[in-house]
Amino acid sequence: MSGAAQARRTIRFAHTSAGELCDPAELAAPAPVSRSWAWGRATGRGVRVCVVDSGVTADHPQIGGGVRQLAAVRAAGPAPDGTRPWSVAEDTGGDVAGHGTACAGIVRSLAPDCELTSVRVLGGNLQGNGDALLTALEWAVAERFALINVSLSTRREHFKERLHDLADEAWFAGVTLISAAHNSPVDSYPWRFPSVISVGAHAVADPERVESNPRPPVDFFALGVDVPAPWLGGATRRVSGNSFAAPHITGLCARILQRHPGFRTPQLRHVLTATADNIAPRRPE
């Protein structure tokens, strides 16, 4: 806008930070947990991360290469029972919408040395099939990825039970699901499940700022407003939404796991809470 400052766009989506403080008495930590102990200068080296989304533009300079690209695909012909089963196969299509590239780029911006795999389940209109999502998640859990970033969800109730069982399977297998809360005030899955680390957005321009949410079901808030992220065609865009908050938590978790490879979802959730920026000062005893 020539000759005038452009007005800041008002962001209106659900599950965003209200700036509340969390009571330190609720933390099972007799002493503060430092970020230098939690992740320090770790880069996520050796930590396997799966991004289930719209694919990834692997040659984007902000992605850094080395991305395995897969897709959930449906069989060309029917099986003997008449169904057309889904499977995960190598993908040459790359990102078809930009959303997955943005999420993968955010993960890599925080954990540049993580081992990144993309499984495409969304089309160019960011629409997808629930069976494709389930197939991708089942594959990623079976492959025992340390972290699975799911910046999408489904509202369809007939997928709820299968997703819930899969989230529990991931929990017991040491696979951490990190899922963006829906941008609207609705119930959707898998972010609503307690076994999943769910993420909403704050607007503080600090990619390492984490806020613990004193009002579940969302667990944490991370940067999700005006986030600089890679996009299609080698471009960079400013994006907003809980989708882009979740990969900030995924990237930080990759760094924590490099330093503490034995951690699972409960430990990751505890460390993120103990190092959150909105923990109120402890009262003198």
C-alpha positions as CSV (number, residue, x, y, z in Angstrom):
1,M,0.0,0.0,0.0
2,S,1.9,3.0,-1.3
3,G,2.4,6.0,1.1
4,A,0.7,4.4,4.0
5,A,1.3,1.7,6.5
6,Q,-0.8,-1.4,5.8
7,A,-3.2,-2.1,8.6
8,R,-2.4,-5.3,10.6
9,R,-4.8,-8.0,9.6
10,T,-7.0,-9.3,12.5
11,I,-6.7,-13.0,13.0
12,R,-9.8,-14.7,14.2
13,F,-9.4,-18.5,14.7
14,A,-10.1,-20.7,17.7
15,H,-7.6,-22.0,20.2
16,T,-5.3,-19.1,20.4
17,S,-3.4,-17.8,23.4
18,A,-5.2,-15.5,25.8
19,G,-1.9,-14.7,27.5
20,E,-2.8,-16.5,30.7
21,L,-0.2,-17.6,33.2
22,C,0.2,-21.1,34.5
23,D,0.6,-21.9,38.2
24,P,4.1,-23.3,38.9
25,A,2.6,-25.4,41.8
26,E,1.1,-27.6,39.1
27,L,4.5,-28.6,37.8
28,A,6.2,-31.7,39.2
29,A,9.6,-30.0,39.2
30,P,11.3,-29.0,42.5
31,A,13.6,-26.8,40.5
32,P,13.2,-24.9,37.2
33,V,14.0,-26.9,34.1
34,S,16.4,-25.0,31.9
35,R,16.2,-24.8,28.1
36,S,19.9,-25.4,27.9
37,W,19.3,-28.8,29.6
38,A,16.2,-29.5,27.6
39,W,17.5,-28.9,24.1
40,G,20.5,-26.4,24.3
41,R,22.1,-26.2,20.9
42,A,20.7,-29.4,19.6
43,T,19.6,-29.5,15.9
44,G,17.4,-32.6,15.9
45,R,20.2,-34.7,14.4
46,G,19.2,-38.3,14.1
47,V,15.5,-37.7,15.1
48,R,13.0,-39.1,12.6
49,V,10.1,-36.8,11.8
50,C,7.1,-37.6,9.6
51,V,5.0,-34.7,8.2
52,V,1.5,-35.9,7.2
53,D,0.2,-33.2,5.0
54,S,0.0,-32.0,1.3
55,G,3.5,-33.1,0.4
56,V,6.8,-31.2,0.5
57,T,8.7,-29.2,-2.1
58,A,11.9,-31.0,-1.2
59,D,14.3,-28.8,-3.3
60,H,13.1,-25.6,-1.6
61,P,16.2,-23.9,-0.1
62,Q,14.5,-23.5,3.3
63,I,13.8,-27.3,3.4
64,G,17.4,-28.2,3.0
65,G,16.9,-31.4,1.0
66,G,17.1,-35.0,2.2
67,V,13.4,-35.4,2.4
68,R,11.8,-38.8,1.6
69,Q,8.6,-38.2,-0.3
70,L,5.6,-40.6,0.0
71,A,1.9,-40.5,-0.5
72,A,-1.2,-42.4,0.6
73,V,-2.6,-43.9,-2.6
74,R,-5.7,-45.9,-3.4
75,A,-5.4,-49.1,-5.4
76,A,-6.3,-48.8,-9.0
77,G,-8.5,-51.8,-9.1
78,P,-10.9,-53.4,-6.5
79,A,-9.9,-56.2,-4.2
80,P,-11.8,-59.5,-4.2
81,D,-14.1,-58.0,-1.6
82,G,-14.9,-55.0,-3.8
83,T,-12.9,-52.5,-1.7
84,R,-10.0,-50.4,-3.0
85,P,-7.5,-50.5,-0.3
86,W,-5.1,-47.7,0.5
87,S,-1.3,-47.9,0.9
88,V,1.8,-45.7,1.2
89,A,4.0,-45.5,-1.8
90,E,6.8,-43.4,-3.2
91,D,5.6,-40.0,-4.5
92,T,7.0,-37.9,-7.3
93,G,4.3,-35.3,-7.2
94,G,5.8,-33.2,-4.4
95,D,3.6,-30.6,-2.7
96,V,0.4,-29.8,-4.4
97,A,-0.8,-26.9,-2.2
98,G,2.1,-25.4,-0.2
99,H,0.7,-26.2,3.2
100,G,3.0,-29.2,3.7
101,T,6.1,-27.3,2.5
102,A,5.3,-24.6,5.0
103,C,5.0,-27.1,7.9
104,A,8.1,-29.0,6.9
105,G,10.1,-25.7,6.6
106,I,9.0,-24.6,10.0
107,V,10.2,-28.0,11.5
108,R,13.5,-27.6,9.7
109,S,13.9,-24.0,10.8
110,L,14.1,-25.2,14.4
111,A,15.6,-28.7,13.8
112,P,17.7,-28.4,10.6
113,D,19.3,-31.8,11.0
114,C,16.2,-33.9,11.7
115,E,15.5,-36.8,9.3
116,L,12.4,-35.7,7.5
117,T,9.8,-37.9,5.7
118,S,6.6,-36.5,4.0
119,V,3.4,-38.5,3.4
120,R,1.0,-36.7,1.2
121,V,-2.7,-37.1,2.1
122,L,-4.1,-33.7,1.0
123,G,-4.9,-32.5,-2.5
124,G,-4.4,-29.1,-4.1
125,N,-7.6,-27.7,-2.4
126,L,-6.4,-29.0,1.0
127,Q,-9.1,-31.6,1.0
128,G,-8.4,-35.2,1.8
129,N,-9.8,-38.6,2.5
130,G,-10.1,-39.9,6.0
131,D,-8.9,-43.3,4.9
132,A,-5.8,-41.7,3.4
133,L,-5.1,-40.0,6.8
134,L,-5.5,-43.3,8.7
135,T,-3.3,-45.1,6.2
136,A,-0.6,-42.6,6.5
137,L,-0.7,-42.5,10.3
138,E,-0.8,-46.3,10.6
139,W,2.2,-46.5,8.4
140,A,4.1,-43.8,10.3
141,V,3.3,-45.5,13.7
142,A,4.4,-48.9,12.3
143,E,7.6,-47.3,11.1
144,R,8.2,-46.0,14.6
145,F,8.9,-42.4,13.7
146,A,9.8,-40.5,16.9
147,L,7.5,-37.6,15.9
148,I,4.5,-37.3,13.6
149,N,3.3,-33.8,12.7
150,V,-0.4,-33.7,11.7
151,S,-1.5,-30.1,10.9
152,L,-4.9,-31.3,9.9
153,S,-7.9,-33.1,11.4
154,T,-11.2,-34.7,10.5
155,R,-14.7,-34.0,11.9
156,R,-16.2,-37.2,10.6
157,E,-17.3,-39.3,13.6
158,H,-16.9,-42.6,11.8
159,F,-13.2,-42.1,11.8
160,K,-13.0,-41.1,15.5
161,E,-12.7,-44.6,17.0
162,R,-10.0,-45.8,14.6
163,L,-8.0,-42.6,15.1
164,H,-8.4,-42.9,18.9
165,D,-7.1,-46.5,18.8
166,L,-4.2,-45.4,16.6
167,A,-3.3,-42.5,18.8
168,D,-3.2,-44.9,21.8
169,E,-1.0,-47.3,19.8
170,A,1.4,-44.5,19.0
171,W,1.5,-43.5,22.7
172,F,2.4,-47.1,23.8
173,A,5.0,-47.4,21.0
174,G,6.9,-44.3,21.9
175,V,5.7,-42.4,18.9
176,T,4.6,-38.8,19.6
177,L,1.7,-37.4,17.6
178,I,1.7,-33.6,17.5
179,S,-1.5,-32.2,16.0
180,A,-2.8,-28.7,15.2
181,A,-6.1,-27.8,16.9
182,H,-8.9,-26.9,14.5
183,N,-9.0,-23.2,13.5
184,S,-12.7,-23.2,14.3
185,P,-14.3,-23.9,17.7
186,V,-15.4,-27.4,16.7
187,D,-14.5,-31.0,17.8
188,S,-12.2,-32.7,15.4
189,Y,-9.6,-35.4,15.5
190,P,-6.8,-36.4,16.4
191,W,-6.0,-33.2,18.3
192,R,-8.8,-33.8,20.8
193,F,-7.3,-37.0,22.1
194,P,-5.3,-36.9,25.4
195,S,-2.6,-39.1,24.0
196,V,-1.8,-36.5,21.4
197,I,0.1,-33.2,21.9
198,S,-2.3,-30.6,20.7
199,V,-1.2,-27.1,19.6
200,G,-2.9,-23.7,19.2
201,A,-1.4,-20.4,18.3
202,H,0.1,-17.3,19.9
203,A,1.1,-14.2,18.1
204,V,4.5,-13.4,19.7
205,A,7.2,-13.3,17.0
206,D,9.5,-15.8,18.7
207,P,9.7,-19.3,17.1
208,E,11.0,-20.8,20.4
209,R,8.3,-19.3,22.6
210,V,6.0,-22.0,24.1
211,E,3.0,-21.3,26.2
212,S,1.4,-24.0,28.3
213,N,-2.4,-23.8,28.2
214,P,-4.1,-23.8,31.6
215,R,-7.4,-24.5,29.9
216,P,-7.3,-27.8,28.0
217,P,-8.0,-29.6,25.7
218,V,-5.2,-27.7,23.8
219,D,-1.9,-28.4,25.4
220,F,0.4,-25.7,24.1
221,F,0.5,-22.5,22.1
222,A,3.3,-21.8,19.6
223,L,3.9,-19.1,17.0
224,G,1.0,-19.3,14.5
225,V,0.3,-15.7,13.3
226,D,2.3,-14.1,10.5
227,V,4.8,-16.9,10.4
228,P,7.4,-16.7,7.6
229,A,7.4,-20.1,5.9
230,P,8.5,-21.6,2.6
231,W,5.9,-22.1,-0.2
232,L,5.6,-23.4,-3.7
233,G,7.9,-22.2,-6.4
234,G,10.7,-21.4,-4.0
235,A,8.7,-18.5,-2.5
236,T,8.3,-17.5,1.1
237,R,4.9,-16.5,2.6
238,R,3.5,-15.1,5.8
239,V,1.0,-17.7,7.0
240,S,-1.4,-17.9,10.0
241,G,-3.2,-20.7,11.6
242,N,-2.8,-23.4,14.2
243,S,-1.5,-25.6,11.4
244,F,1.7,-23.5,11.5
245,A,2.0,-23.5,15.3
246,A,2.2,-27.3,15.5
247,P,5.5,-27.7,13.6
248,H,7.2,-25.3,16.0
249,I,6.4,-27.7,18.7
250,T,7.5,-30.6,16.5
251,G,10.9,-28.9,15.8
252,L,11.5,-28.2,19.5
253,C,10.6,-31.8,20.4
254,A,13.2,-33.1,17.8
255,R,15.8,-31.0,19.5
256,I,14.8,-32.4,22.9
257,L,14.9,-35.9,21.6
258,Q,18.4,-35.5,20.3
259,R,19.5,-34.5,23.8
260,H,17.3,-37.0,25.6
261,P,16.6,-39.9,23.1
262,G,14.8,-42.0,25.7
263,F,12.0,-39.5,26.2
264,R,8.4,-40.4,25.1
265,T,5.3,-38.3,24.9
266,P,4.8,-37.9,28.7
267,Q,8.4,-36.6,29.1
268,L,8.2,-34.3,26.1
269,R,4.9,-32.9,27.4
270,H,6.4,-32.3,30.8
271,V,9.6,-30.7,29.5
272,L,7.6,-28.4,27.2
273,T,5.4,-27.4,30.2
274,A,8.3,-26.9,32.5
275,T,10.2,-24.6,30.0
276,A,7.1,-22.7,28.9
277,D,7.3,-18.9,28.8
278,N,4.1,-18.3,30.7
279,I,4.8,-20.1,34.0
280,A,4.2,-17.6,36.8
281,P,7.1,-16.9,39.2
282,R,7.2,-19.4,42.1
283,R,6.1,-18.1,45.4
284,P,8.6,-18.2,48.2
285,E,8.1,-21.2,50.5
